[in-house]
Amino acid sequence: MDKVEFYRHAVEEEDINAVADVLRGIFLTTGPRTAQFESALAKHLGVRFVVGVTSCTTALFLSLEALGIGEGDEVITTPMTFIASANVVMQTRANPVFVDVEQATGNIDVNQVEKAITARTKAVIPVHLYGLMVDMKRLRDVCRRHRLFLVEDAAHALEAKRDGVQPGQISSTACFSFYATKNLTCGEGGAIATNEKEINERLRWLRLHGMSKNAEERYTGKYQHWDMVGLGYKANMFDIQAALLLGQIPRLTKQLERRENIARRYEDAFTGMKNVSFPTVPANATSARHLFTIWVPPECRDEILWKLQSRSIGVAVNFRAIHLLTYYRQRFGFKRGDFPVAERIGDSTITLPLYPKMTDDEVGRVIAAVREVVD
């Protein structure tokens, strides 16, 4: 029996042809396709500016740099996420401060954020886990009261909405991933959305060595000299990536509808099932449905995981709680019990296949395998 892969990308022939067109042209680096992509994504998100970069990790790091986060500062975030969300804080020489998560969603518990704020707190990084946005309006109000920057980790949430708000619309920045398994993909890539002109301008030179002009600006028409206006990094998106991404944007809505259909089938199948639960999506939110996870008894999670694999079902774990990983325990002295909800999720979660190219038969096979293994 063929394996139900954990993920299959939705790149089409037209996307491949768009890349070929770039390869036959002049600009392979940051050029006209990158600018077109940034404009198209900004329109999709309803924001003023988008800056293309090499990854969501880079997007988060550059956002903190652009906001002046540095040594001795504290940044509040969640332990239930990919390690990059916390690693970037330390890469700016600031310290991550974890807050536990909601039992129903796995998202950062906004009720606990204010308790974690100190005189050294400078920013909050909410993570829109699995595609469901954090309650951004409430979190924005907390940040405004304490004059904190708000940087969204929206790696899972490109198509998400909550209370009429999309990522990037009410924060300092929102950061996106175009990694191989993301809903919009070019293998590796990322972007930063913002409504603030000054942040946009700073990000543009931060992503390119601190240079005031990119290659297209320097070489199109009469040559223009560039300046180095600050200490930057090598993190610019290039036209090959942008060409692969551009044609996928118009398909995002239709593909979300398919993922929503699959997720609803999973929810209907697993509702009321003994020893299986899953995150909920509030009525006022549209999840991007990037991942679908189930929560099973922690003591038998790995056995269930392996048995699903033995039945040719692709699975993953998203995520183990960051504060229990070796580096974080050794550096900060974290221990089990510090963030119990995140720990429970990290110990019990299994991520199931969820992507537009899944067939109805494959969805049925996943459901049947979960029922058989858990029973």
C-alpha positions as CSV (number, residue, x, y, z in Angstrom):
1,M,0.0,0.0,0.0
2,D,1.3,3.4,-0.9
3,K,2.3,5.7,2.0
4,V,0.2,8.6,2.9
5,E,3.0,11.2,3.0
6,F,3.1,13.6,5.8
7,Y,3.2,16.5,3.3
8,R,3.2,17.1,-0.5
9,H,3.7,20.6,-1.9
10,A,1.2,22.2,-4.2
11,V,3.7,23.6,-6.7
12,E,2.3,23.5,-10.3
13,E,3.8,23.6,-13.7
14,E,3.1,27.3,-14.1
15,D,5.2,27.9,-11.0
16,I,8.1,25.9,-12.4
17,N,7.8,27.8,-15.7
18,A,7.9,31.1,-13.9
19,V,11.2,30.1,-12.3
20,A,12.5,29.0,-15.7
21,D,11.6,32.5,-17.1
22,V,13.7,34.1,-14.4
23,L,16.6,31.7,-15.1
24,R,16.5,32.8,-18.8
25,G,16.4,36.5,-17.8
26,I,18.8,39.0,-16.3
27,F,18.1,39.1,-12.5
28,L,18.6,36.0,-10.4
29,T,19.1,38.0,-7.2
30,T,16.8,40.6,-5.6
31,G,15.1,42.3,-8.5
32,P,11.7,42.8,-10.2
33,R,10.1,39.5,-9.3
34,T,10.9,40.1,-5.6
35,A,9.3,43.5,-5.8
36,Q,6.2,42.0,-7.5
37,F,5.9,39.3,-4.8
38,E,6.3,41.8,-2.0
39,S,3.5,43.9,-3.5
40,A,1.2,40.9,-4.1
41,L,1.6,39.6,-0.6
42,A,1.1,43.0,1.0
43,K,-2.2,43.2,-0.9
44,H,-3.2,39.7,0.3
45,L,-2.5,40.6,3.9
46,G,-4.0,44.1,3.8
47,V,-0.7,45.8,4.9
48,R,1.4,48.6,3.5
49,F,4.7,46.9,3.2
50,V,6.2,43.4,2.8
51,V,10.0,42.7,2.9
52,G,11.2,39.4,1.4
53,V,13.9,37.6,3.3
54,T,15.6,34.1,3.5
55,S,13.5,32.5,6.2
56,C,11.0,33.2,9.0
57,T,13.8,32.8,11.5
58,T,15.7,35.7,9.7
59,A,12.4,37.7,9.6
60,L,12.0,37.4,13.4
61,F,15.7,38.3,14.0
62,L,15.7,41.3,11.7
63,S,12.4,42.5,13.2
64,L,14.0,42.5,16.7
65,E,17.1,44.2,15.3
66,A,14.9,46.8,13.6
67,L,13.1,47.5,16.8
68,G,16.3,48.0,18.8
69,I,16.1,44.8,20.9
70,G,19.4,44.0,22.4
71,E,21.6,43.0,25.4
72,G,19.8,42.8,28.7
73,D,16.3,43.2,27.2
74,E,13.6,40.6,27.7
75,V,11.1,39.3,25.1
76,I,8.1,37.3,26.1
77,T,7.1,34.3,24.0
78,T,5.7,30.8,24.2
79,P,7.5,27.5,24.9
80,M,5.0,25.7,22.6
81,T,6.6,26.5,19.2
82,F,9.5,25.8,17.0
83,I,12.9,26.7,18.6
84,A,13.5,29.6,16.2
85,S,10.9,31.7,18.0
86,A,13.0,31.8,21.1
87,N,16.5,31.3,19.6
88,V,16.2,34.7,17.7
89,V,15.8,36.5,21.0
90,M,19.1,35.2,22.3
91,Q,20.7,36.0,18.9
92,T,20.0,39.6,19.6
93,R,21.6,39.1,23.1
94,A,18.3,39.5,24.8
95,N,16.6,36.9,27.0
96,P,13.5,34.9,26.2
97,V,10.8,34.8,28.9
98,F,8.2,32.1,28.5
99,V,4.6,32.2,29.3
100,D,2.4,29.1,29.4
101,V,-0.3,28.4,26.8
102,E,-4.1,27.9,26.5
103,Q,-5.3,24.4,27.1
104,A,-7.8,24.6,24.2
105,T,-5.5,26.0,21.5
106,G,-1.9,25.7,22.5
107,N,-1.5,29.5,21.8
108,I,0.2,31.8,24.3
109,D,-2.1,32.6,27.2
110,V,-2.7,36.3,27.0
111,N,-4.0,36.3,30.6
112,Q,-0.5,35.4,31.8
113,V,1.5,37.8,29.6
114,E,1.0,40.9,31.8
115,K,2.2,39.0,34.9
116,A,5.5,38.2,33.1
117,I,6.3,41.9,32.2
118,T,9.2,43.5,34.0
119,A,11.1,46.8,33.6
120,R,13.4,45.0,31.1
121,T,10.6,43.7,28.9
122,K,10.7,45.3,25.4
123,A,8.6,43.0,23.2
124,V,6.2,40.1,22.9
125,I,6.4,37.4,20.2
126,P,3.0,35.6,20.0
127,V,3.1,32.4,17.8
128,H,0.0,31.6,15.8
129,L,0.2,27.9,16.5
130,Y,-1.0,25.4,13.8
131,G,-2.6,28.4,11.9
132,L,-4.9,29.9,14.6
133,M,-4.1,33.5,15.5
134,V,-3.6,34.5,19.1
135,D,-6.2,36.9,20.4
136,M,-4.3,39.9,18.9
137,K,-6.6,42.6,19.9
138,R,-6.3,41.8,23.6
139,L,-2.6,41.3,23.3
140,R,-2.2,44.6,21.5
141,D,-3.9,46.3,24.3
142,V,-1.5,44.8,26.9
143,C,1.4,45.8,24.8
144,R,0.1,49.4,24.4
145,R,-0.4,49.8,28.1
146,H,3.3,48.8,28.7
147,R,4.7,50.3,25.6
148,L,6.0,47.0,24.2
149,F,6.7,46.0,20.6
150,L,4.6,43.2,19.2
151,V,6.2,40.9,16.7
152,E,4.0,38.1,15.3
153,D,5.5,34.7,14.5
154,A,3.0,33.9,11.7
155,A,4.9,31.1,10.1
156,H,1.8,28.9,10.3
157,A,-0.8,31.6,9.7
158,L,-0.5,33.2,6.3
159,E,-4.3,32.9,5.6
160,A,-5.5,33.3,9.2
161,K,-8.0,35.9,10.5
162,R,-9.3,36.6,14.0
163,D,-11.8,39.3,15.0
164,G,-11.5,40.7,11.5
165,V,-7.7,41.1,11.8
166,Q,-5.0,39.5,9.7
167,P,-1.3,39.1,10.7
168,G,0.7,42.3,10.4
169,Q,-2.3,44.6,10.6
170,I,-2.1,45.6,14.3
171,S,1.5,44.7,15.2
172,S,5.0,46.1,14.7
173,T,5.8,43.3,12.3
174,A,4.5,39.9,11.3
175,C,6.9,37.2,10.1
176,F,6.1,34.4,7.6
177,S,7.8,31.2,6.5
178,F,7.9,29.7,3.0
179,Y,9.7,26.5,4.1
180,A,9.1,23.3,2.2
181,T,6.0,22.3,4.2
182,K,4.3,25.6,4.4
183,N,1.0,26.6,2.7
184,L,3.0,29.0,0.5
185,T,6.4,27.5,-0.3
186,C,9.7,28.0,-2.2
187,G,11.6,25.4,-0.2
188,E,13.3,28.1,2.0
189,G,12.2,31.7,2.3
190,G,10.4,34.2,4.5
191,A,8.8,37.7,4.6
192,I,8.1,40.5,7.1
193,A,4.9,42.5,7.0
194,T,4.5,45.9,8.6
195,N,2.4,49.1,8.3
196,E,5.2,51.3,9.6
197,K,7.3,53.1,7.0
198,E,10.3,53.6,9.2
199,I,10.4,49.9,10.1
200,N,10.1,48.9,6.4
201,E,13.0,51.2,5.4
202,R,15.2,49.9,8.2
203,L,14.4,46.2,7.4
204,R,15.4,46.8,3.7
205,W,18.9,47.8,4.5
206,L,19.2,45.3,7.4
207,R,18.5,42.4,5.0
208,L,21.3,43.5,2.6
209,H,24.5,44.3,4.5
210,G,23.2,47.8,5.4
211,M,23.3,48.9,1.8
212,S,21.1,51.7,0.7
213,K,20.3,50.2,-2.8
214,N,19.8,46.6,-4.1
215,A,21.2,45.3,-7.4
216,E,18.1,46.3,-9.4
217,E,18.3,49.9,-8.1
218,R,22.0,50.1,-8.8
219,Y,22.1,48.6,-12.3
220,T,18.7,49.5,-13.9
221,G,19.1,52.6,-16.0
222,K,21.8,55.1,-15.1
223,Y,24.2,53.7,-12.5
224,Q,23.5,54.8,-8.9
225,H,26.0,54.8,-6.1
226,W,25.1,53.1,-2.9
227,D,25.9,53.8,0.7
228,M,26.2,51.7,3.8
229,V,23.8,53.3,6.2
230,G,24.1,50.7,9.1
231,L,25.5,47.3,10.0
232,G,23.3,44.8,8.2
233,Y,23.1,41.1,7.3
234,K,22.9,38.9,4.2
235,A,19.2,37.9,4.2
236,N,17.6,39.1,1.0
237,M,15.0,37.1,-0.9
238,F,16.0,36.7,-4.5
239,D,14.0,36.5,-7.8
240,I,14.1,32.7,-8.2
241,Q,12.3,32.3,-4.8
242,A,9.9,35.1,-5.6
243,A,9.0,33.7,-9.0
244,L,8.1,30.3,-7.4
245,L,5.9,32.0,-4.8
246,L,4.1,34.6,-6.9
247,G,1.8,32.3,-8.8
248,Q,0.8,30.4,-5.7
249,I,-0.8,33.5,-4.0
250,P,-4.0,33.5,-6.1
251,R,-4.5,29.8,-5.2
252,L,-4.3,30.3,-1.4
253,T,-8.0,30.7,-0.8
254,K,-9.0,27.6,-2.8
255,Q,-6.3,25.5,-1.1
256,L,-7.4,26.7,2.3
257,E,-10.9,25.5,1.5
258,R,-9.5,22.0,0.8
259,R,-7.5,21.9,4.0
260,E,-10.5,23.2,6.0
261,N,-12.5,20.3,4.5
262,I,-9.9,17.8,5.6
263,A,-9.6,19.3,9.0
264,R,-13.4,19.1,9.5
265,R,-13.4,15.4,8.6
266,Y,-10.7,14.8,11.2
267,E,-12.6,16.7,13.8
268,D,-15.9,14.9,13.0
269,A,-14.1,11.5,13.2
270,F,-12.2,12.2,16.4
271,T,-14.9,14.1,18.4
272,G,-15.9,12.0,21.4
273,M,-13.2,9.4,20.7
274,K,-11.7,8.0,23.9
275,N,-8.0,9.1,24.4
276,V,-8.0,11.5,21.5
277,S,-8.5,15.3,21.6
278,F,-7.4,18.2,19.4
279,P,-7.0,22.0,19.5
280,T,-10.2,24.0,18.9
281,V,-10.8,27.0,16.6
282,P,-12.9,29.8,18.1
283,A,-16.0,30.9,16.2
284,N,-14.5,34.4,15.7
285,A,-11.4,33.0,13.9
286,T,-10.4,31.5,10.6
287,S,-7.5,29.1,11.0
288,A,-4.9,28.8,8.2
289,R,-5.1,25.1,8.9
290,H,-1.4,24.7,8.5
291,L,-1.2,21.7,10.8
292,F,-3.7,19.3,12.3
293,T,-2.6,17.7,15.6
294,I,-4.2,15.2,17.9
295,W,-3.4,14.9,21.6
296,V,-3.2,11.3,23.0
297,P,-2.1,10.0,26.4
298,P,1.5,11.0,26.9
299,E,2.6,7.6,28.2
300,C,1.7,5.9,24.9
301,R,2.2,8.8,22.4
302,D,5.4,7.4,20.9
303,E,3.9,3.9,20.6
304,I,0.9,5.4,18.7
305,L,3.3,7.4,16.6
306,W,5.3,4.4,15.6
307,K,2.3,2.3,14.9
308,L,0.9,4.9,12.6
309,Q,4.2,4.9,10.7
310,S,4.0,1.1,10.5
311,R,0.7,1.5,8.7
312,S,2.3,3.9,6.1
313,I,0.9,7.1,7.6
314,G,3.3,10.0,7.7
315,V,3.4,11.8,11.1
316,A,5.4,14.4,13.0
317,V,5.5,16.0,16.4
318,N,4.8,19.8,16.5
319,F,6.2,20.6,19.1
320,R,8.1,19.4,22.1
321,A,8.1,22.2,24.8
322,I,11.2,24.3,24.3
323,H,12.0,24.9,27.9
324,L,12.6,21.1,28.4
325,L,15.1,20.8,25.6
326,T,18.7,20.3,26.8
327,Y,20.2,23.7,25.9
328,Y,17.4,25.6,27.5
329,R,17.4,23.5,30.7
330,Q,21.2,23.9,31.0
331,R,21.3,27.6,30.2
332,F,18.2,28.9,32.1
333,G,17.6,26.1,34.7
334,F,14.1,25.3,33.4
335,K,12.5,22.1,34.8
336,R,9.4,20.0,34.3
337,G,6.4,21.7,35.9
338,D,7.4,25.3,35.0
339,F,4.9,25.5,32.1
340,P,2.6,22.5,32.6
341,V,0.1,23.1,29.8
342,A,2.9,23.4,27.2
343,E,4.5,20.3,28.6
344,R,1.2,18.3,28.4
345,I,0.8,19.3,24.7
346,G,4.4,18.6,23.9
347,D,4.2,15.2,25.5
348,S,1.0,14.2,23.8
349,T,0.9,15.7,20.4
350,I,1.0,13.9,17.0
351,T,0.7,15.8,13.7
352,L,-1.3,14.1,11.0
353,P,-1.1,14.7,7.2
354,L,-2.9,17.8,6.0
355,Y,-2.4,19.3,2.6
356,P,-4.5,20.2,-0.5
357,K,-3.3,17.3,-2.7
358,M,-4.5,14.7,-0.1
359,T,-7.3,12.5,-1.7
360,D,-10.5,11.6,0.2
361,D,-9.3,8.0,0.3
362,E,-6.0,9.1,2.0
363,V,-7.9,11.1,4.6
364,G,-10.1,8.1,5.2
365,R,-7.0,5.9,5.7
366,V,-5.5,8.3,8.2
367,I,-8.8,8.3,10.2
368,A,-9.0,4.5,10.1
369,A,-5.4,4.1,11.2
370,V,-5.8,6.5,14.2
371,R,-9.0,4.7,15.3
372,E,-7.4,1.3,15.0
373,V,-4.1,2.2,16.7
374,V,-5.6,4.2,19.6
375,D,-8.3,1.6,20.3
